[in-house]
Amino acid sequence: MSPKKSLSTKIILMVELILLISGILFCSVSVYRTRGGIRKSIQQRMLDIVNCAAGSVNGDMLEGLTAEDVVRDA
């Protein structure tokens, strides 16, 4: 005793299914591209920090350090 689905109901369900699939694909691609962009941004920021730190270290002074120059907290 299942009622027959009309043609308009079938079309509506098909359109909803297509919208659902396209929405899932759009979100998946967006997340994938955003993840790559964030990773690239983080790597660039880390490189900037390392370059800044390298520029503030005096290599000649660092070369002359010995084990006795290290201060250890008790």
PQR file of N, CA, C, O and H, with PARSE charges and radii, in Angstrom:
ATOM      1  N   MET A   1       0.800  -1.183   0.000 -0.4000 1.5000
ATOM      2  CA  MET A   1       0.000   0.000   0.000 -0.0000 2.0000
ATOM      3  C   MET A   1       0.857   1.267   0.000  0.5500 1.7000
ATOM      4  O   MET A   1       0.541   2.245   0.677 -0.5500 1.4000
ATOM      5  N   SER A   2       1.900   1.231  -0.739 -0.4000 1.5000
ATOM      6  CA  SER A   2       2.721   2.431  -0.802 -0.0000 2.0000
ATOM      7  C   SER A   2       2.163   3.366  -1.870  0.5500 1.7000
ATOM      8  O   SER A   2       1.900   2.941  -2.995 -0.5500 1.4000
ATOM      9  H   SER A   2       2.156   0.436  -1.289  0.4000 1.0000
ATOM     10  N   PRO A   3       1.987   4.612  -1.527 -0.5600 1.5000
ATOM     11  CA  PRO A   3       1.457   5.549  -2.514  0.2800 2.0000
ATOM     12  C   PRO A   3       2.504   5.839  -3.587  0.5500 1.7000
ATOM     13  O   PRO A   3       3.701   5.878  -3.306 -0.5500 1.4000
ATOM     14  N   LYS A   4       2.053   6.037  -4.779 -0.4000 1.5000
ATOM     15  CA  LYS A   4       2.976   6.339  -5.881 -0.0000 2.0000
ATOM     16  C   LYS A   4       3.469   7.776  -5.739  0.5500 1.7000
ATOM     17  O   LYS A   4       2.711   8.693  -5.423 -0.5500 1.4000
ATOM     18  H   LYS A   4       1.080   6.006  -5.008  0.4000 1.0000
ATOM     19  N   LYS A   5       4.747   7.934  -5.981 -0.4000 1.5000
ATOM     20  CA  LYS A   5       5.316   9.275  -5.929 -0.0000 2.0000
ATOM     21  C   LYS A   5       5.049   9.964  -7.257  0.5500 1.7000
ATOM     22  O   LYS A   5       5.215   9.383  -8.329 -0.5500 1.4000
ATOM     23  H   LYS A   5       5.363   7.189  -6.238  0.4000 1.0000
ATOM     24  N   SER A   6       4.643  11.184  -7.158 -0.4000 1.5000
ATOM     25  CA  SER A   6       4.368  11.922  -8.381 -0.0000 2.0000
ATOM     26  C   SER A   6       5.674  12.359  -9.031  0.5500 1.7000
ATOM     27  O   SER A   6       6.737  12.301  -8.412 -0.5500 1.4000
ATOM     28  H   SER A   6       4.508  11.657  -6.287  0.4000 1.0000
ATOM     29  N   LEU A   7       5.587  12.790 -10.267 -0.4000 1.5000
ATOM     30  CA  LEU A   7       6.757  13.215 -11.017 -0.0000 2.0000
ATOM     31  C   LEU A   7       7.413  14.426 -10.366  0.5500 1.7000
ATOM     32  O   LEU A   7       8.640  14.513 -10.314 -0.5500 1.4000
ATOM     33  H   LEU A   7       4.724  12.837 -10.769  0.4000 1.0000
ATOM     34  N   SER A   8       6.611  15.358  -9.873 -0.4000 1.5000
ATOM     35  CA  SER A   8       7.184  16.547  -9.237 -0.0000 2.0000
ATOM     36  C   SER A   8       7.944  16.188  -7.967  0.5500 1.7000
ATOM     37  O   SER A   8       8.975  16.795  -7.676 -0.5500 1.4000
ATOM     38  H   SER A   8       5.614  15.288  -9.915  0.4000 1.0000
ATOM     39  N   THR A   9       7.460  15.220  -7.212 -0.4000 1.5000
ATOM     40  CA  THR A   9       8.159  14.773  -6.008 -0.0000 2.0000
ATOM     41  C   THR A   9       9.499  14.146  -6.376  0.5500 1.7000
ATOM     42  O   THR A   9      10.497  14.375  -5.693 -0.5500 1.4000
ATOM     43  H   THR A   9       6.623  14.727  -7.448  0.4000 1.0000
ATOM     44  N   LYS A  10       9.532  13.364  -7.440 -0.4000 1.5000
ATOM     45  CA  LYS A  10      10.782  12.739  -7.889 -0.0000 2.0000
ATOM     46  C   LYS A  10      11.778  13.801  -8.345  0.5500 1.7000
ATOM     47  O   LYS A  10      12.972  13.696  -8.066 -0.5500 1.4000
ATOM     48  H   LYS A  10       8.721  13.178  -7.995  0.4000 1.0000
ATOM     49  N   ILE A  11      11.291  14.817  -9.041 -0.4000 1.5000
ATOM     50  CA  ILE A  11      12.174  15.887  -9.515 -0.0000 2.0000
ATOM     51  C   ILE A  11      12.730  16.671  -8.337  0.5500 1.7000
ATOM     52  O   ILE A  11      13.915  17.003  -8.312 -0.5500 1.4000
ATOM     53  H   ILE A  11      10.321  14.902  -9.267  0.4000 1.0000
ATOM     54  N   ILE A  12      11.883  16.967  -7.365 -0.4000 1.5000
ATOM     55  CA  ILE A  12      12.336  17.703  -6.179 -0.0000 2.0000
ATOM     56  C   ILE A  12      13.390  16.905  -5.425  0.5500 1.7000
ATOM     57  O   ILE A  12      14.404  17.463  -5.006 -0.5500 1.4000
ATOM     58  H   ILE A  12      10.920  16.697  -7.385  0.4000 1.0000
ATOM     59  N   LEU A  13      13.166  15.619  -5.250 -0.4000 1.5000
ATOM     60  CA  LEU A  13      14.151  14.785  -4.559 -0.0000 2.0000
ATOM     61  C   LEU A  13      15.463  14.727  -5.329  0.5500 1.7000
ATOM     62  O   LEU A  13      16.537  14.748  -4.727 -0.5500 1.4000
ATOM     63  H   LEU A  13      12.343  15.166  -5.590  0.4000 1.0000
ATOM     64  N   MET A  14      15.384  14.653  -6.667 -0.4000 1.5000
ATOM     65  CA  MET A  14      16.594  14.597  -7.485 -0.0000 2.0000
ATOM     66  C   MET A  14      17.358  15.921  -7.370  0.5500 1.7000
ATOM     67  O   MET A  14      18.585  15.905  -7.269 -0.5500 1.4000
ATOM     68  H   MET A  14      14.512  14.636  -7.156  0.4000 1.0000
ATOM     69  N   VAL A  15      16.670  17.051  -7.383 -0.4000 1.5000
ATOM     70  CA  VAL A  15      17.317  18.349  -7.252 -0.0000 2.0000
ATOM     71  C   VAL A  15      17.962  18.481  -5.873  0.5500 1.7000
ATOM     72  O   VAL A  15      19.077  18.989  -5.752 -0.5500 1.4000
ATOM     73  H   VAL A  15      15.674  17.064  -7.465  0.4000 1.0000
ATOM     74  N   GLU A  16      17.267  18.025  -4.842 -0.4000 1.5000
ATOM     75  CA  GLU A  16      17.836  18.073  -3.493 -0.0000 2.0000
ATOM     76  C   GLU A  16      19.085  17.218  -3.398  0.5500 1.7000
ATOM     77  O   GLU A  16      20.062  17.612  -2.762 -0.5500 1.4000
ATOM     78  H   GLU A  16      16.361  17.612  -4.940  0.4000 1.0000
ATOM     79  N   LEU A  17      19.061  16.061  -4.019 -0.4000 1.5000
ATOM     80  CA  LEU A  17      20.224  15.177  -4.011 -0.0000 2.0000
ATOM     81  C   LEU A  17      21.407  15.831  -4.734  0.5500 1.7000
ATOM     82  O   LEU A  17      22.540  15.764  -4.257 -0.5500 1.4000
ATOM     83  H   LEU A  17      18.267  15.741  -4.536  0.4000 1.0000
ATOM     84  N   ILE A  18      21.150  16.452  -5.862 -0.4000 1.5000
ATOM     85  CA  ILE A  18      22.206  17.128  -6.614 -0.0000 2.0000
ATOM     86  C   ILE A  18      22.770  18.291  -5.793  0.5500 1.7000
ATOM     87  O   ILE A  18      23.985  18.485  -5.748 -0.5500 1.4000
ATOM     88  H   ILE A  18      20.230  16.507  -6.249  0.4000 1.0000
ATOM     89  N   LEU A  19      21.898  19.058  -5.151 -0.4000 1.5000
ATOM     90  CA  LEU A  19      22.365  20.160  -4.309 -0.0000 2.0000
ATOM     91  C   LEU A  19      23.195  19.654  -3.137  0.5500 1.7000
ATOM     92  O   LEU A  19      24.208  20.263  -2.789 -0.5500 1.4000
ATOM     93  H   LEU A  19      20.911  18.900  -5.188  0.4000 1.0000
ATOM     94  N   LEU A  20      22.786  18.565  -2.532 -0.4000 1.5000
ATOM     95  CA  LEU A  20      23.525  17.992  -1.411 -0.0000 2.0000
ATOM     96  C   LEU A  20      24.917  17.539  -1.850  0.5500 1.7000
ATOM     97  O   LEU A  20      25.908  17.826  -1.178 -0.5500 1.4000
ATOM     98  H   LEU A  20      21.963  18.071  -2.814  0.4000 1.0000
ATOM     99  N   ILE A  21      24.985  16.845  -2.958 -0.4000 1.5000
ATOM    100  CA  ILE A  21      26.276  16.353  -3.449 -0.0000 2.0000
ATOM    101  C   ILE A  21      27.186  17.515  -3.840  0.5500 1.7000
ATOM    102  O   ILE A  21      28.374  17.513  -3.521 -0.5500 1.4000
ATOM    103  H   ILE A  21      24.180  16.612  -3.503  0.4000 1.0000
ATOM    104  N   SER A  22      26.627  18.504  -4.531 -0.4000 1.5000
ATOM    105  CA  SER A  22      27.461  19.643  -4.929 -0.0000 2.0000
ATOM    106  C   SER A  22      27.921  20.442  -3.705  0.5500 1.7000
ATOM    107  O   SER A  22      29.039  20.959  -3.697 -0.5500 1.4000
ATOM    108  H   SER A  22      25.661  18.505  -4.790  0.4000 1.0000
ATOM    109  N   GLY A  23      27.088  20.551  -2.682 -0.4000 1.5000
ATOM    110  CA  GLY A  23      27.485  21.231  -1.449 -0.0000 2.0000
ATOM    111  C   GLY A  23      28.612  20.507  -0.739  0.5500 1.7000
ATOM    112  O   GLY A  23      29.550  21.135  -0.248 -0.5500 1.4000
ATOM    113  H   GLY A  23      26.180  20.132  -2.688  0.4000 1.0000
ATOM    114  N   ILE A  24      28.522  19.193  -0.686 -0.4000 1.5000
ATOM    115  CA  ILE A  24      29.576  18.389  -0.054 -0.0000 2.0000
ATOM    116  C   ILE A  24      30.886  18.545  -0.822  0.5500 1.7000
ATOM    117  O   ILE A  24      31.947  18.703  -0.217 -0.5500 1.4000
ATOM    118  H   ILE A  24      27.760  18.684  -1.085  0.4000 1.0000
ATOM    119  N   LEU A  25      30.817  18.503  -2.151 -0.4000 1.5000
ATOM    120  CA  LEU A  25      32.030  18.663  -2.954 -0.0000 2.0000
ATOM    121  C   LEU A  25      32.632  20.049  -2.779  0.5500 1.7000
ATOM    122  O   LEU A  25      33.849  20.185  -2.652 -0.5500 1.4000
ATOM    123  H   LEU A  25      29.955  18.375  -2.642  0.4000 1.0000
ATOM    124  N   PHE A  26      31.796  21.075  -2.771 -0.4000 1.5000
ATOM    125  CA  PHE A  26      32.284  22.437  -2.597 -0.0000 2.0000
ATOM    126  C   PHE A  26      32.971  22.607  -1.248  0.5500 1.7000
ATOM    127  O   PHE A  26      34.047  23.198  -1.168 -0.5500 1.4000
ATOM    128  H   PHE A  26      30.808  20.965  -2.874  0.4000 1.0000
ATOM    129  N   CYS A  27      32.361  22.096  -0.201 -0.4000 1.5000
ATOM    130  CA  CYS A  27      32.949  22.209   1.131 -0.0000 2.0000
ATOM    131  C   CYS A  27      34.266  21.435   1.227  0.5500 1.7000
ATOM    132  O   CYS A  27      35.226  21.910   1.834 -0.5500 1.4000
ATOM    133  H   CYS A  27      31.486  21.615  -0.266  0.4000 1.0000
ATOM    134  N   SER A  28      34.306  20.252   0.631 -0.4000 1.5000
ATOM    135  CA  SER A  28      35.525  19.450   0.676 -0.0000 2.0000
ATOM    136  C   SER A  28      36.682  20.159  -0.023  0.5500 1.7000
ATOM    137  O   SER A  28      37.799  20.203   0.494 -0.5500 1.4000
ATOM    138  H   SER A  28      33.526  19.867   0.138  0.4000 1.0000
ATOM    139  N   VAL A  29      36.405  20.710  -1.197 -0.4000 1.5000
ATOM    140  CA  VAL A  29      37.450  21.426  -1.932 -0.0000 2.0000
ATOM    141  C   VAL A  29      37.881  22.668  -1.161  0.5500 1.7000
ATOM    142  O   VAL A  29      39.071  22.979  -1.102 -0.5500 1.4000
ATOM    143  H   VAL A  29      35.498  20.674  -1.617  0.4000 1.0000
ATOM    144  N   SER A  30      36.931  23.375  -0.575 -0.4000 1.5000
ATOM    145  CA  SER A  30      37.252  24.581   0.196 -0.0000 2.0000
ATOM    146  C   SER A  30      38.130  24.254   1.394  0.5500 1.7000
ATOM    147  O   SER A  30      39.101  24.964   1.659 -0.5500 1.4000
ATOM    148  H   SER A  30      35.965  23.122  -0.623  0.4000 1.0000
ATOM    149  N   VAL A  31      37.810  23.206   2.112 -0.4000 1.5000
ATOM    150  CA  VAL A  31      38.601  22.806   3.278 -0.0000 2.0000
ATOM    151  C   VAL A  31      40.009  22.397   2.841  0.5500 1.7000
ATOM    152  O   VAL A  31      40.992  22.761   3.487 -0.5500 1.4000
ATOM    153  H   VAL A  31      37.022  22.629   1.897  0.4000 1.0000
ATOM    154  N   TYR A  32      40.105  21.647   1.753 -0.4000 1.5000
ATOM    155  CA  TYR A  32      41.406  21.196   1.263 -0.0000 2.0000
ATOM    156  C   TYR A  32      42.282  22.386   0.882  0.5500 1.7000
ATOM    157  O   TYR A  32      43.451  22.438   1.263 -0.5500 1.4000
ATOM    158  H   TYR A  32      39.307  21.351   1.228  0.4000 1.0000
ATOM    159  N   ARG A  33      41.732  23.339   0.136 -0.4000 1.5000
ATOM    160  CA  ARG A  33      42.509  24.505  -0.297 -0.0000 2.0000
ATOM    161  C   ARG A  33      42.858  25.400   0.884  0.5500 1.7000
ATOM    162  O   ARG A  33      43.961  25.942   0.938 -0.5500 1.4000
ATOM    163  H   ARG A  33      40.782  23.296  -0.173  0.4000 1.0000
ATOM    164  N   THR A  34      41.943  25.563   1.822 -0.4000 1.5000
ATOM    165  CA  THR A  34      42.206  26.394   2.990 -0.0000 2.0000
ATOM    166  C   THR A  34      43.299  25.776   3.845  0.5500 1.7000
ATOM    167  O   THR A  34      44.168  26.491   4.345 -0.5500 1.4000
ATOM    168  H   THR A  34      41.047  25.123   1.777  0.4000 1.0000
ATOM    169  N   ARG A  35      43.272  24.476   4.019 -0.4000 1.5000
ATOM    170  CA  ARG A  35      44.300  23.799   4.801 -0.0000 2.0000
ATOM    171  C   ARG A  35      45.678  24.041   4.195  0.5500 1.7000
ATOM    172  O   ARG A  35      46.635  24.311   4.922 -0.5500 1.4000
ATOM    173  H   ARG A  35      42.566  23.895   3.613  0.4000 1.0000
ATOM    174  N   GLY A  36      45.786  23.948   2.886 -0.4000 1.5000
ATOM    175  CA  GLY A  36      47.060  24.206   2.219 -0.0000 2.0000
ATOM    176  C   GLY A  36      47.510  25.649   2.389  0.5500 1.7000
ATOM    177  O   GLY A  36      48.694  25.914   2.602 -0.5500 1.4000
ATOM    178  H   GLY A  36      45.009  23.729   2.295  0.4000 1.0000
ATOM    179  N   GLY A  37      46.569  26.579   2.297 -0.4000 1.5000
ATOM    180  CA  GLY A  37      46.907  27.989   2.469 -0.0000 2.0000
ATOM    181  C   GLY A  37      47.372  28.304   3.870  0.5500 1.7000
ATOM    182  O   GLY A  37      48.331  29.052   4.059 -0.5500 1.4000
ATOM    183  H   GLY A  37      45.608  26.364   2.124  0.4000 1.0000
ATOM    184  N   ILE A  38      46.699  27.739   4.853 -0.4000 1.5000
ATOM    185  CA  ILE A  38      47.088  27.963   6.248 -0.0000 2.0000
ATOM    186  C   ILE A  38      48.471  27.368   6.513  0.5500 1.7000
ATOM    187  O   ILE A  38      49.299  27.982   7.187 -0.5500 1.4000
ATOM    188  H   ILE A  38      45.919  27.131   4.700  0.4000 1.0000
ATOM    189  N   ARG A  39      48.709  26.192   5.990 -0.4000 1.5000
ATOM    190  CA  ARG A  39      50.020  25.556   6.183 -0.0000 2.0000
ATOM    191  C   ARG A  39      51.132  26.409   5.566  0.5500 1.7000
ATOM    192  O   ARG A  39      52.187  26.593   6.173 -0.5500 1.4000
ATOM    193  H   ARG A  39      48.037  25.693   5.443  0.4000 1.0000
ATOM    194  N   LYS A  40      50.894  26.924   4.368 -0.4000 1.5000
ATOM    195  CA  LYS A  40      51.884  27.762   3.702 -0.0000 2.0000
ATOM    196  C   LYS A  40      52.104  29.054   4.490  0.5500 1.7000
ATOM    197  O   LYS A  40      53.236  29.524   4.604 -0.5500 1.4000
ATOM    198  H   LYS A  40      50.037  26.775   3.874  0.4000 1.0000
ATOM    199  N   SER A  41      51.049  29.620   5.024 -0.4000 1.5000
ATOM    200  CA  SER A  41      51.164  30.846   5.813 -0.0000 2.0000
ATOM    201  C   SER A  41      51.957  30.607   7.096  0.5500 1.7000
ATOM    202  O   SER A  41      52.789  31.431   7.475 -0.5500 1.4000
ATOM    203  H   SER A  41      50.129  29.238   4.931  0.4000 1.0000
ATOM    204  N   ILE A  42      51.705  29.494   7.758 -0.4000 1.5000
ATOM    205  CA  ILE A  42      52.431  29.158   8.981 -0.0000 2.0000
ATOM    206  C   ILE A  42      53.919  28.955   8.686  0.5500 1.7000
ATOM    207  O   ILE A  42      54.774  29.424   9.437 -0.5500 1.4000
ATOM    208  H   ILE A  42      51.029  28.824   7.450  0.4000 1.0000
ATOM    209  N   GLN A  43      54.219  28.260   7.602 -0.4000 1.5000
ATOM    210  CA  GLN A  43      55.616  28.037   7.245 -0.0000 2.0000
ATOM    211  C   GLN A  43      56.325  29.349   6.936  0.5500 1.7000
ATOM    212  O   GLN A  43      57.481  29.537   7.316 -0.5500 1.4000
ATOM    213  H   GLN A  43      53.524  27.878   6.993  0.4000 1.0000
ATOM    214  N   GLN A  44      55.638  30.256   6.250 -0.4000 1.5000
ATOM    215  CA  GLN A  44      56.242  31.555   5.943 -0.0000 2.0000
ATOM    216  C   GLN A  44      56.485  32.349   7.213  0.5500 1.7000
ATOM    217  O   GLN A  44      57.520  33.002   7.355 -0.5500 1.4000
ATOM    218  H   GLN A  44      54.699  30.104   5.941  0.4000 1.0000
ATOM    219  N   ARG A  45      55.526  32.295   8.145 -0.4000 1.5000
ATOM    220  CA  ARG A  45      55.685  33.013   9.417 -0.0000 2.0000
ATOM    221  C   ARG A  45      56.844  32.443  10.223  0.5500 1.7000
ATOM    222  O   ARG A  45      57.607  33.199  10.825 -0.5500 1.4000
ATOM    223  H   ARG A  45      54.686  31.765   8.030  0.4000 1.0000
ATOM    224  N   MET A  46      56.986  31.126  10.242 -0.4000 1.5000
ATOM    225  CA  MET A  46      58.103  30.497  10.942 -0.0000 2.0000
ATOM    226  C   MET A  46      59.431  30.897  10.310  0.5500 1.7000
ATOM    227  O   MET A  46      60.408  31.133  11.021 -0.5500 1.4000
ATOM    228  H   MET A  46      56.366  30.512   9.753  0.4000 1.0000
ATOM    229  N   LEU A  47      59.475  30.976   8.988 -0.4000 1.5000
ATOM    230  CA  LEU A  47      60.691  31.391   8.298 -0.0000 2.0000
ATOM    231  C   LEU A  47      61.039  32.835   8.644  0.5500 1.7000
ATOM    232  O   LEU A  47      62.211  33.160   8.829 -0.5500 1.4000
ATOM    233  H   LEU A  47      58.681  30.785   8.411  0.4000 1.0000
ATOM    234  N   ASP A  48      60.036  33.703   8.734 -0.4000 1.5000
ATOM    235  CA  ASP A  48      60.274  35.096   9.120 -0.0000 2.0000
ATOM    236  C   ASP A  48      60.853  35.196  10.529  0.5500 1.7000
ATOM    237  O   ASP A  48      61.767  35.983  10.775 -0.5500 1.4000
ATOM    238  H   ASP A  48      59.083  33.439   8.585  0.4000 1.0000
ATOM    239  N   ILE A  49      60.321  34.401  11.445 -0.4000 1.5000
ATOM    240  CA  ILE A  49      60.809  34.410  12.835 -0.0000 2.0000
ATOM    241  C   ILE A  49      62.250  33.922  12.897  0.5500 1.7000
ATOM    242  O   ILE A  49      63.074  34.500  13.606 -0.5500 1.4000
ATOM    243  H   ILE A  49      59.579  33.762  11.245  0.4000 1.0000
ATOM    244  N   VAL A  50      62.556  32.865  12.159 -0.4000 1.5000
ATOM    245  CA  VAL A  50      63.922  32.321  12.155 -0.0000 2.0000
ATOM    246  C   VAL A  50      64.892  33.336  11.565  0.5500 1.7000
ATOM    247  O   VAL A  50      65.995  33.520  12.080 -0.5500 1.4000
ATOM    248  H   VAL A  50      61.887  32.395  11.583  0.4000 1.0000
ATOM    249  N   ASN A  51      64.483  33.988  10.497 -0.4000 1.5000
ATOM    250  CA  ASN A  51      65.365  34.997   9.898 -0.0000 2.0000
ATOM    251  C   ASN A  51      65.592  36.162  10.851  0.5500 1.7000
ATOM    252  O   ASN A  51      66.703  36.686  10.930 -0.5500 1.4000
ATOM    253  H   ASN A  51      63.587  33.838  10.079  0.4000 1.0000
ATOM    254  N   CYS A  52      64.578  36.565  11.559 -0.4000 1.5000
ATOM    255  CA  CYS A  52      64.719  37.649  12.536 -0.0000 2.0000
ATOM    256  C   CYS A  52      65.654  37.227  13.668  0.5500 1.7000
ATOM    257  O   CYS A  52      66.517  38.001  14.084 -0.5500 1.4000
ATOM    258  H   CYS A  52      63.675  36.139  11.495  0.4000 1.0000
ATOM    259  N   ALA A  53      65.487  36.017  14.159 -0.4000 1.5000
ATOM    260  CA  ALA A  53      66.348  35.521  15.235 -0.0000 2.0000
ATOM    261  C   ALA A  53      67.793  35.385  14.755  0.5500 1.7000
ATOM    262  O   ALA A  53      68.727  35.694  15.495 -0.5500 1.4000
ATOM    263  H   ALA A  53      64.786  35.388  13.821  0.4000 1.0000
ATOM    264  N   ALA A  54      67.972  34.927  13.528 -0.4000 1.5000
ATOM    265  CA  ALA A  54      69.328  34.773  12.997 -0.0000 2.0000
ATOM    266  C   ALA A  54      70.006  36.120  12.827  0.5500 1.7000
ATOM    267  O   ALA A  54      71.221  36.238  12.988 -0.5500 1.4000
ATOM    268  H   ALA A  54      67.213  34.676  12.927  0.4000 1.0000
ATOM    269  N   GLY A  55      69.228  37.126  12.506 -0.4000 1.5000
ATOM    270  CA  GLY A  55      69.808  38.451  12.340 -0.0000 2.0000
ATOM    271  C   GLY A  55      70.187  39.105  13.658  0.5500 1.7000
ATOM    272  O   GLY A  55      71.024  40.008  13.680 -0.5500 1.4000
ATOM    273  H   GLY A  55      68.241  37.030  12.375  0.4000 1.0000
ATOM    274  N   SER A  56      69.592  38.669  14.743 -0.4000 1.5000
ATOM    275  CA  SER A  56      69.880  39.295  16.034 -0.0000 2.0000
ATOM    276  C   SER A  56      70.964  38.566  16.823  0.5500 1.7000
ATOM    277  O   SER A  56      71.309  38.992  17.925 -0.5500 1.4000
ATOM    278  H   SER A  56      68.913  37.936  14.725  0.4000 1.0000
ATOM    279  N   VAL A  57      71.503  37.484  16.284 -0.4000 1.5000
ATOM    280  CA  VAL A  57      72.552  36.729  16.974 -0.0000 2.0000
ATOM    281  C   VAL A  57      73.902  37.129  16.394  0.5500 1.7000
ATOM    282  O   VAL A  57      74.087  37.143  15.177 -0.5500 1.4000
ATOM    283  H   VAL A  57      71.223  37.139  15.388  0.4000 1.0000
ATOM    284  N   ASN A  58      74.839  37.452  17.273 -0.4000 1.5000
ATOM    285  CA  ASN A  58      76.193  37.800  16.868 -0.0000 2.0000
ATOM    286  C   ASN A  58      76.986  36.508  16.725  0.5500 1.7000
ATOM    287  O   ASN A  58      77.265  35.836  17.718 -0.5500 1.4000
ATOM    288  H   ASN A  58      74.688  37.441  18.261  0.4000 1.0000
ATOM    289  N   GLY A  59      77.346  36.161  15.504 -0.4000 1.5000
ATOM    290  CA  GLY A  59      78.040  34.905  15.241 -0.0000 2.0000
ATOM    291  C   GLY A  59      79.419  34.839  15.859  0.5500 1.7000
ATOM    292  O   GLY A  59      79.835  33.777  16.323 -0.5500 1.4000
ATOM    293  H   GLY A  59      77.120  36.707  14.697  0.4000 1.0000
ATOM    294  N   ASP A  60      80.136  35.946  15.877 -0.4000 1.5000
ATOM    295  CA  ASP A  60      81.481  35.960  16.455 -0.0000 2.0000
ATOM    296  C   ASP A  60      81.430  35.696  17.955  0.5500 1.7000
ATOM    297  O   ASP A  60      82.257  34.958  18.492 -0.5500 1.4000
ATOM    298  H   ASP A  60      79.799  36.809  15.501  0.4000 1.0000
ATOM    299  N   MET A  61      80.448  36.306  18.630 -0.4000 1.5000
ATOM    300  CA  MET A  61      80.307  36.082  20.066 -0.0000 2.0000
ATOM    301  C   MET A  61      79.866  34.645  20.346  0.5500 1.7000
ATOM    302  O   MET A  61      80.333  34.018  21.296 -0.5500 1.4000
ATOM    303  H   MET A  61      79.777  36.905  18.194  0.4000 1.0000
ATOM    304  N   LEU A  62      78.967  34.135  19.512 -0.4000 1.5000
ATOM    305  CA  LEU A  62      78.484  32.768  19.695 -0.0000 2.0000
ATOM    306  C   LEU A  62      79.603  31.752  19.499  0.5500 1.7000
ATOM    307  O   LEU A  62      79.643  30.727  20.178 -0.5500 1.4000
ATOM    308  H   LEU A  62      78.587  34.645  18.740  0.4000 1.0000
ATOM    309  N   GLU A  63      80.506  32.038  18.575 -0.4000 1.5000
ATOM    310  CA  GLU A  63      81.623  31.131  18.321 -0.0000 2.0000
ATOM    311  C   GLU A  63      82.568  31.058  19.517  0.5500 1.7000
ATOM    312  O   GLU A  63      83.172  30.016  19.770 -0.5500 1.4000
ATOM    313  H   GLU A  63      80.474  32.871  18.023  0.4000 1.0000
ATOM    314  N   GLY A  64      82.697  32.162  20.254 -0.4000 1.5000
ATOM    315  CA  GLY A  64      83.620  32.207  21.381 -0.0000 2.0000
ATOM    316  C   GLY A  64      83.065  31.652  22.681  0.5500 1.7000
ATOM    317  O   GLY A  64      83.787  31.607  23.677 -0.5500 1.4000
ATOM    318  H   GLY A  64      82.207  33.009  20.049  0.4000 1.0000
ATOM    319  N   LEU A  65      81.795  31.224  22.708 -0.4000 1.5000
ATOM    320  CA  LEU A  65      81.203  30.694  23.941 -0.0000 2.0000
ATOM    321  C   LEU A  65      81.788  29.336  24.277  0.5500 1.7000
ATOM    322  O   LEU A  65      82.098  28.542  23.388 -0.5500 1.4000
ATOM    323  H   LEU A  65      81.208  31.260  21.899  0.4000 1.0000
ATOM    324  N   THR A  66      81.934  29.078  25.563 -0.4000 1.5000
ATOM    325  CA  THR A  66      82.417  27.790  26.031 -0.0000 2.0000
ATOM    326  C   THR A  66      81.390  27.210  27.014  0.5500 1.7000
ATOM    327  O   THR A  66      80.382  27.843  27.327 -0.5500 1.4000
ATOM    328  H   THR A  66      81.682  29.723  26.285  0.4000 1.0000
ATOM    329  N   ALA A  67      81.664  26.030  27.476 -0.4000 1.5000
ATOM    330  CA  ALA A  67      80.757  25.367  28.405 -0.0000 2.0000
ATOM    331  C   ALA A  67      80.683  26.120  29.729  0.5500 1.7000
ATOM    332  O   ALA A  67      79.657  26.075  30.406 -0.5500 1.4000
ATOM    333  H   ALA A  67      82.483  25.515  27.221  0.4000 1.0000
ATOM    334  N   GLU A  68      81.736  26.800  30.099 -0.4000 1.5000
ATOM    335  CA  GLU A  68      81.746  27.547  31.357 -0.0000 2.0000
ATOM    336  C   GLU A  68      80.881  28.802  31.285  0.5500 1.7000
ATOM    337  O   GLU A  68      80.478  29.334  32.318 -0.5500 1.4000
ATOM    338  H   GLU A  68      82.571  26.837  29.549  0.4000 1.0000
ATOM    339  N   ASP A  69      80.598  29.270  30.094 -0.4000 1.5000
ATOM    340  CA  ASP A  69      79.791  30.482  29.930 -0.0000 2.0000
ATOM    341  C   ASP A  69      78.294  30.230  30.135  0.5500 1.7000
ATOM    342  O   ASP A  69      77.521  31.179  30.257 -0.5500 1.4000
ATOM    343  H   ASP A  69      80.926  28.838  29.254  0.4000 1.0000
ATOM    344  N   VAL A  70      77.889  28.981  30.172 -0.4000 1.5000
ATOM    345  CA  VAL A  70      76.473  28.634  30.317 -0.0000 2.0000
ATOM    346  C   VAL A  70      76.069  28.815  31.774  0.5500 1.7000
ATOM    347  O   VAL A  70      76.723  28.300  32.681 -0.5500 1.4000
ATOM    348  H   VAL A  70      78.517  28.210  30.073  0.4000 1.0000
ATOM    349  N   VAL A  71      74.986  29.551  31.986 -0.4000 1.5000
ATOM    350  CA  VAL A  71      74.469  29.770  33.335 -0.0000 2.0000
ATOM    351  C   VAL A  71      73.334  28.764  33.555  0.5500 1.7000
ATOM    352  O   VAL A  71      72.375  28.694  32.788 -0.5500 1.4000
ATOM    353  H   VAL A  71      74.454  29.969  31.249  0.4000 1.0000
ATOM    354  N   ARG A  72      73.482  28.000  34.620 -0.4000 1.5000
ATOM    355  CA  ARG A  72      72.454  26.996  34.934 -0.0000 2.0000
ATOM    356  C   ARG A  72      71.708  27.405  36.188  0.5500 1.7000
ATOM    357  O   ARG A  72      72.323  27.749  37.197 -0.5500 1.4000
ATOM    358  H   ARG A  72      74.262  28.057  35.243  0.4000 1.0000
ATOM    359  N   ASP A  73      70.379  27.370  36.129 -0.4000 1.5000
ATOM    360  CA  ASP A  73      69.571  27.680  37.297 -0.0000 2.0000
ATOM    361  C   ASP A  73      69.451  26.429  38.162  0.5500 1.7000
ATOM    362  O   ASP A  73      69.216  25.329  37.661 -0.5500 1.4000
ATOM    363  H   ASP A  73      69.880  27.091  35.310  0.4000 1.0000
ATOM    364  N   ALA A  74      69.615  26.614  39.444 -0.4000 1.5000
ATOM    365  CA  ALA A  74      69.558  25.485  40.364 -0.0000 2.0000
ATOM    366  C   ALA A  74      68.149  25.188  40.775  0.5500 1.7000
ATOM    367  O   ALA A  74      67.915  24.262  41.552 -0.5500 1.4000
ATOM    368  H   ALA A  74      69.806  27.507  39.852  0.4000 1.0000
TER
END
